Amino acid sequence: MTIDFIRVKKHTHFLDPRKNFQETVIESEIRLDPLTKATGRIAHFSDLDFPSVDVAELSNRSLAGGFCPFCPENVETVTPKFPTNLSVEGRFHQGEAVVFPNLSPYDAHSAVTVVSRNHLVPMQDLMPMRLTDAIEASIAYFRAVNQQEKHLGYGLINWNYFPMAGASLLHPHLQVFATDTPGNYLRAEIEASRAYRQDTGQSFWADFLDEEKRLNERYLGDTGNVSWVVNFVPFGFIFDVTAVFREKFSVLDLSHEDVVSFSKGFQPVLRYMQDHHIYSFNLALYPSATPEDDVWVHARISARGSFNSALHATDVGAIRHMYNEPFAMFYPEQVAREMRPLFIFS
């Protein structure tokens, strides 16, 4: 078994009315994920630029009712508290971040991490310290769950940043939950990683990073123990970037230096999105439950936008939603070429 980046090129022929009905050939691609072998499509190629969004006006509309439960004047009085066996104080705090139980839980252990005291936090204000505090406060919650349960399961952290990514509240917050049900995609990664180990005796993740660095088509750079790669098969229609925490399996394995390195590496991804007027993203961490799962902790950032901003058209259509096949409009290799210079730190 090897690390393969398989592309199947397709060509469509038609008489194009834009060219006086001359015969035209349009190319598209079907790609296979190098780990899971799931397919994704790249087509309808476009320029990577979007109209500007007035996030301040969006923030004003979000506060039209005059109340946000995550703002500092409300969060300590209207959000629930953990039982004392999880937290004596009832919540977990670090810097501006605060973690409390989710009123609409996703699992037995389900929480929300408010990232900032500010209601509106545009991308330029998602500074490393804020991100580090939010992630480490979430890990403190997972550690408490682990101490109570004597087993964490999968410590999942995800983020819907701004409404285009599915946020119901504009105030930035993470969804965090500990579960024995990792979800379909992470389960597929675990099964494929174990199969790769059984077949080769090697870690897929180590070989994957070695191959991405050798090819240098999508590899962006390293920040400390974290390696950054533009995904060969994006989940979103714009681009995805993955950060791999080398030789770390559980979220409880992540050191302070690991989290700081991730928060630092996130900055050029945010700058790239700002440069192209992308204002929304999803973030998810994919950990192992035990080293036997053989998945290194990795975070995936998926840029979100609209196919038609005038119509507020969602970027998830039938191909993605009904066939569970990703569809992207931009070559990951082009995104990597443009983003890579931002990963040069002084």
C-alpha positions in Angstrom: 0.0 0.0 0.0 1.3 3.4 -1.0 0.3 7.1 -0.6 -1.4 7.8 -3.9 -3.0 11.1 -5.1 -5.3 9.8 -7.8 -6.9 12.1 -10.3 -9.3 11.0 -13.0 -9.7 13.7 -15.6 -13.0 14.1 -17.5 -13.7 16.1 -20.6 -17.0 17.5 -21.7 -17.6 18.5 -25.4 -20.3 21.0 -26.4 -21.0 23.8 -28.9 -20.5 27.0 -26.8 -22.9 29.9 -27.4 -20.4 32.2 -25.8 -18.0 31.4 -28.7 -20.5 31.5 -31.6 -21.2 27.8 -31.0 -17.7 26.6 -31.6 -16.9 23.3 -30.2 -15.5 23.7 -26.7 -13.9 21.2 -24.3 -14.3 21.7 -20.5 -12.2 19.7 -18.1 -13.2 18.4 -14.6 -11.6 16.0 -12.2 -12.6 13.2 -9.9 -10.1 12.8 -7.0 -9.7 10.0 -4.5 -8.8 10.8 -0.9 -5.3 9.3 -0.3 -6.5 7.7 3.0 -10.1 6.8 2.8 -10.3 6.6 -1.1 -13.6 8.5 -0.9 -14.2 10.5 -4.1 -14.6 14.3 -4.6 -15.2 16.4 -7.7 -13.4 19.5 -8.9 -15.2 21.4 -11.6 -16.8 24.7 -12.6 -13.5 26.5 -12.1 -13.7 30.1 -11.1 -11.6 33.0 -9.9 -10.9 32.7 -6.2 -12.4 36.0 -5.1 -15.7 36.9 -3.4 -17.6 40.2 -2.7 -16.9 41.9 0.5 -19.3 41.4 3.5 -20.1 44.1 6.0 -19.5 42.0 9.2 -20.2 45.0 11.4 -23.7 45.3 9.9 -24.1 41.6 10.3 -23.2 42.0 14.0 -25.7 44.8 14.4 -28.5 42.7 13.0 -27.5 39.8 15.2 -28.0 42.1 18.3 -31.3 43.5 17.0 -33.1 41.6 19.8 -30.8 43.2 22.3 -29.6 40.0 23.9 -26.7 37.5 23.4 -26.3 34.8 26.0 -22.5 34.6 25.3 -21.7 38.3 26.0 -19.9 38.9 29.3 -22.8 40.6 31.0 -24.9 37.5 30.5 -22.7 34.4 30.2 -22.2 33.8 33.9 -25.9 34.2 34.8 -27.8 32.6 31.9 -25.6 29.6 30.9 -25.7 26.3 32.9 -23.0 25.0 35.2 -21.2 21.6 35.3 -21.8 19.3 38.3 -19.2 19.8 41.0 -17.5 16.5 40.2 -16.5 18.0 36.9 -15.8 21.6 38.0 -15.9 23.0 41.5 -16.6 26.4 40.0 -19.2 25.1 37.6 -17.4 26.3 34.4 -13.8 26.3 33.0 -12.1 29.6 32.3 -8.9 30.6 30.6 -8.2 34.1 29.4 -11.4 35.3 27.7 -12.6 31.7 27.1 -15.3 30.1 29.2 -16.6 26.6 28.9 -20.1 25.5 30.1 -22.6 22.7 29.5 -24.5 22.8 26.2 -28.2 23.3 26.8 -28.8 21.3 23.7 -26.2 18.5 24.1 -24.9 16.4 21.3 -23.8 13.6 23.6 -23.6 12.7 27.3 -20.7 15.1 27.7 -21.3 18.1 25.6 -20.2 21.7 26.1 -19.8 25.1 24.6 -16.6 27.2 24.7 -17.1 30.9 24.2 -14.0 32.2 22.5 -14.0 35.9 23.3 -15.7 38.5 25.4 -16.4 40.5 22.2 -19.6 39.7 20.4 -18.1 40.5 17.0 -14.6 39.0 16.3 -13.6 39.4 12.7 -10.8 37.1 11.4 -8.1 39.7 12.0 -9.0 39.6 15.7 -8.7 35.8 16.0 -5.2 36.2 17.4 -3.1 33.3 18.6 -3.7 33.9 22.3 -7.5 33.9 21.9 -7.4 30.6 20.0 -4.9 29.0 22.4 -7.0 29.9 25.4 -10.2 28.6 23.8 -8.7 25.3 22.8 -6.9 24.8 26.1 -10.0 25.6 28.1 -11.8 23.0 26.0 -9.0 20.5 26.7 -9.3 21.2 30.5 -13.0 20.2 30.2 -12.0 17.0 28.4 -9.4 16.2 31.0 -12.1 16.5 33.7 -14.4 14.2 31.8 -11.5 11.7 31.5 -10.8 11.8 35.2 -14.5 11.2 36.0 -15.1 8.5 33.3 -11.6 7.0 33.3 -11.9 7.1 29.6 -12.3 10.1 27.3 -13.5 8.5 24.1 -13.1 11.0 21.3 -12.6 14.6 22.4 -14.2 16.4 19.5 -13.9 20.2 19.0 -15.6 22.0 16.1 -16.4 25.5 15.2 -19.1 27.1 12.9 -17.5 30.6 12.4 -20.2 33.0 11.1 -23.6 32.1 9.7 -22.4 30.8 6.3 -20.7 28.0 8.3 -23.9 27.2 10.3 -23.5 29.4 13.3 -26.8 30.2 14.9 -25.2 32.9 17.1 -22.6 35.4 15.8 -20.6 35.5 19.1 -17.7 33.1 18.4 -18.0 29.8 20.2 -16.8 26.2 19.8 -18.9 23.0 20.2 -17.0 20.4 22.2 -18.1 17.0 23.3 -16.6 13.7 24.4 -18.1 10.6 22.8 -17.6 7.0 22.0 -19.2 7.7 18.5 -16.6 9.5 16.4 -18.7 10.2 13.4 -18.7 8.6 10.0 -15.7 10.4 8.6 -13.3 9.9 11.5 -14.4 6.3 11.8 -13.4 5.8 8.1 -10.1 7.5 8.8 -9.5 5.1 11.8 -10.3 2.0 9.7 -8.1 3.1 6.8 -5.2 4.1 9.1 -5.3 0.7 10.9 -5.4 -1.0 7.5 -2.4 1.0 6.3 -0.5 0.0 9.4 -1.4 -3.6 9.0 -0.4 -3.6 5.4 2.8 -1.6 5.6 3.9 -1.6 9.2 4.1 2.2 9.0 2.0 5.1 10.1 -0.1 6.5 7.3 0.3 10.0 8.8 4.0 9.9 8.8 4.2 8.6 5.3 1.5 11.1 4.1 3.4 14.1 5.4 6.7 12.8 3.9 5.0 12.4 0.5 3.3 15.8 0.6 6.6 17.4 1.5 8.4 15.5 -1.3 5.8 16.5 -3.9 5.5 20.1 -2.6 2.2 20.7 -4.4 0.0 21.2 -1.4 2.4 21.3 1.6 2.5 24.7 3.2 5.0 24.5 6.1 5.4 23.6 9.7 4.8 25.5 12.9 6.5 23.7 15.7 5.1 20.1 15.9 2.3 21.0 13.5 2.4 20.4 9.7 0.1 22.2 7.3 -1.3 20.9 4.0 -4.0 22.0 1.6 -6.3 19.1 1.2 -6.1 17.1 -2.1 -9.9 16.5 -1.8 -11.6 19.5 -0.1 -14.9 19.1 1.8 -15.9 22.6 0.8 -16.3 24.2 -2.6 -13.5 26.7 -1.9 -10.6 25.0 -0.1 -9.7 23.0 3.0 -6.4 23.1 5.0 -5.4 20.4 7.4 -3.0 20.8 10.3 -1.5 17.5 11.6 -0.1 17.3 15.1 2.8 14.9 14.6 2.7 11.7 16.8 -0.1 13.0 19.0 -3.2 10.7 19.2 -5.6 12.2 21.8 -6.5 15.8 22.5 -5.1 15.1 26.0 -1.7 14.5 24.3 -1.6 18.1 23.0 0.9 20.2 24.9 0.7 24.0 25.4 3.4 24.3 22.8 1.3 22.2 20.3 -1.7 24.4 20.8 0.4 27.6 20.5 2.0 26.2 17.3 -1.5 25.5 15.8 -2.8 28.9 16.7 0.3 30.5 15.1 -0.1 28.5 11.9 -3.8 29.3 11.7 -2.9 33.0 11.2 -1.8 32.8 7.5 -4.8 30.7 6.7 -7.0 33.5 8.2 -5.0 36.1 6.3 -5.5 34.3 3.0 -9.3 34.1 3.6 -9.4 37.8 4.4 -7.5 38.6 1.2 -10.1 36.8 -0.8 -13.1 38.2 1.1 -13.9 34.8 2.6 -15.5 35.5 6.0 -16.7 32.1 7.2 -15.2 28.7 7.9 -15.7 25.4 9.7 -13.0 23.9 11.9 -12.9 20.4 13.3 -10.4 18.4 15.3 -10.1 14.7 14.5 -8.4 12.7 17.4 -7.9 9.1 18.2 -9.5 7.6 21.4 -6.4 5.4 21.9 -3.1 5.0 20.1 -4.5 1.8 18.6 -6.8 4.0 16.4 -3.5 5.0 14.7 -4.8 8.5 13.8 -2.7 11.5 14.6 -4.7 14.4 15.9 -5.4 16.7 13.0 -7.5 19.8 12.5 -9.4 20.6 9.3 -10.3 24.2 8.3 -12.9 24.4 5.5 -13.6 27.8 3.9 -17.3 28.5 3.5 -19.0 30.9 1.1 -22.0 31.3 -1.2 -22.4 30.2 -4.8 -24.4 33.3 -5.4 -24.1 36.1 -2.8 -27.0 38.0 -4.3 -29.3 35.1 -3.7 -27.6 34.0 -0.5 -27.2 30.6 -2.1 -25.9 27.9 0.2 -22.6 26.2 -0.8 -24.0 22.8 0.0 -26.1 21.4 -2.9 -27.3 17.9 -3.9 -23.9 16.5 -4.8 -22.6 17.2 -1.3 -25.8 16.8 0.8 -27.5 13.9 -1.0 -24.5 11.9 -2.5 -22.0 12.8 0.3 -19.5 13.7 -2.4 -17.4 16.9 -2.0 -17.5 19.4 -4.8 -14.9 22.1 -5.2 -14.4 24.9 -7.8 -10.7 25.7 -7.1 -7.6 23.6 -7.6 -6.0 22.9 -4.2 -2.6 23.2 -5.7 -3.3 26.8 -6.8 -4.5 27.6 -3.3 -1.3 26.1 -1.9 0.9 28.1 -4.2 -0.8 31.3 -3.2 -1.0 30.6 0.5 2.5 29.1 1.0 4.4 32.5 1.1 2.2 33.5 4.1 3.8 30.6 6.0 7.2 32.2 6.1 7.5 33.5 9.6 10.2 35.9 10.8 
